[in-house]
């Protein structure tokens, strides 16, 4: 085989490989973290301030997962009588599976969520709360089998 044919084969292999990479990259689903990502980036200092204030909740919020339920528990529930907010179940691998619940803590300081409607894998709970005009934000990582 002459060197001219070898050069042509190298170019053909390179072109096929490059075409395959382009097709693979186009077919990948790339979700943004948020639909309004750029708006939220501008207001990020407010979020940093809320995170700093949320450090006072350290250890007060626990999340446990069993076969049927996810339980959110506030350790000192009497401190959270005037609590409102929402919980974002965030799935980083597929934005179409994200969903929200309103924060509805019972008298025991608990809220239970069913697992059966959730895909297995890694989830992030983003808990946004307001109490007496003060905003709090807590993130918890969970894994569903």
VENRAGI-V312495 format. One line per field, one symbol per residue. ss: DSSP state (2 for helix, 1 for strand, 0 for the rest). phi: phi as a letter, one per 40 degrees, with the letter a starting at -180 (. if undefined). A space follows every 10 residues. Layout:
ss = ???
phi = ???
This chain:
ss = 0022222222 2222222222 2222222000 0000002222 2202222222 2222222000 1111100011 1111002222 0011111111 0000222011 1100000001 1111000000 1111111111 1001111111 11110
phi = .ccccccccc cccccccccc cccccccccb cccbcbdccc cccccccccc cccccccdgc bbbbbbcbab bcbccbcccb cccbiabbcb bccaccccab bccaccccgb abbccccbcc hcbbcbbbbb afgccbabbb cbbbc
